Amino acid sequence: MVLTKKYKGNTLPEVLIAIVIISFTSALGMTIYLNIQENTQPFMKLKAAEIANHHLNISEQNKDYFDKSFSEEEFTIKKTIKPSELYPDCMILKISVSNKTEKRIYEIEKLIYVD
């Protein structure tokens, strides 16, 4: 019996070279992706600080001294008020900004005189 049909395929060295090239490019891509993620962290912290300061100023101007939790852009903002232990006529206003996975990015506290 004679084989008249010719089969085509890749040899083992060709497959191994393809695997090496794919592994190298994926490792390079992951390195670039992680560097981009790392470089955006300071921007996120700066943006979170700006949002926290903004809400702190608004709460102080409007005398809005109630606990609240709300969402803005990609952040979750939690505002809490508690009485000061040292000063009986003052409250501590605390605003914490976290991302959607509840990882705290920025937190600010201010002592406020309540009349």
C-alpha positions in Angstrom: 0.0 0.0 0.0 1.5 3.3 -1.1 0.6 6.6 0.4 -0.3 9.0 -2.4 -1.6 11.8 -0.2 1.0 14.1 1.3 0.3 15.4 4.8 1.4 18.9 5.9 2.2 19.9 9.5 4.5 21.8 11.8 7.6 20.2 13.2 8.4 20.2 16.9 11.1 22.9 16.7 8.7 25.2 14.9 6.0 24.7 17.6 8.6 25.3 20.4 9.8 28.5 18.7 6.2 29.8 18.4 5.6 29.1 22.1 8.8 31.0 23.0 7.7 34.0 20.9 4.2 34.0 22.3 5.5 33.7 25.9 8.0 36.5 25.4 5.4 38.9 23.9 2.9 38.2 26.6 5.5 38.7 29.4 6.5 42.0 27.7 2.8 43.0 27.5 2.2 42.3 31.2 5.2 44.3 32.2 4.0 47.3 30.2 0.5 46.9 31.6 1.7 46.8 35.2 3.9 49.9 34.6 0.9 51.8 33.3 -1.2 50.7 36.3 1.6 51.8 38.7 1.9 55.2 37.0 -1.8 55.9 37.3 -1.9 55.4 41.1 -0.5 58.8 42.0 -3.1 60.4 39.8 -5.9 58.4 41.5 -4.6 59.5 44.9 -4.5 63.1 43.8 -8.0 63.0 42.5 -9.3 61.3 45.6 -7.6 64.0 47.8 -9.2 66.7 45.7 -12.7 65.1 46.0 -12.2 64.6 49.8 -11.2 68.2 50.3 -14.1 69.4 48.2 -16.7 67.4 50.2 -15.0 68.6 53.5 -15.4 72.2 52.4 -19.0 71.7 51.3 -20.0 70.0 54.5 -18.4 72.7 56.6 -20.0 75.5 54.6 -23.5 74.0 54.6 -23.1 72.7 58.2 -24.1 69.3 57.0 -22.9 67.2 60.0 -24.6 63.8 59.3 -23.1 60.5 58.3 -23.3 59.8 54.6 -22.0 57.4 52.1 -22.3 58.1 48.4 -20.6 57.4 45.1 -18.9 59.9 42.8 -17.1 59.0 39.5 -15.2 55.8 40.3 -14.9 56.5 44.0 -17.0 55.8 47.1 -17.0 58.6 49.6 -17.9 58.0 53.3 -18.4 60.9 55.6 -18.6 60.2 59.3 -19.0 62.6 62.3 -18.0 61.8 65.8 -17.7 63.9 69.0 -14.3 65.0 70.0 -13.0 63.5 73.2 -10.8 66.5 74.1 -13.2 69.3 73.2 -16.9 68.8 74.2 -18.2 71.5 71.8 -16.3 70.2 68.8 -16.9 67.3 66.3 -14.5 65.4 64.2 -15.5 65.3 60.5 -13.8 62.4 58.7 -14.1 61.8 55.0 -12.6 58.7 53.5 -12.4 58.0 49.8 -12.1 54.4 48.5 -12.3 52.8 45.1 -15.0 50.4 44.0 -13.3 47.4 45.6 -13.5 49.3 49.0 -9.7 49.9 49.1 -9.2 53.2 51.0 -7.2 55.6 48.8 -7.4 58.8 50.9 -8.7 59.9 54.3 -9.0 63.3 55.8 -10.1 64.5 59.3 -10.9 67.9 60.6 -11.9 69.3 64.0 -15.0 71.4 63.6 -16.5 73.8 66.2 -20.3 73.1 66.4 -22.3 76.0 67.8 
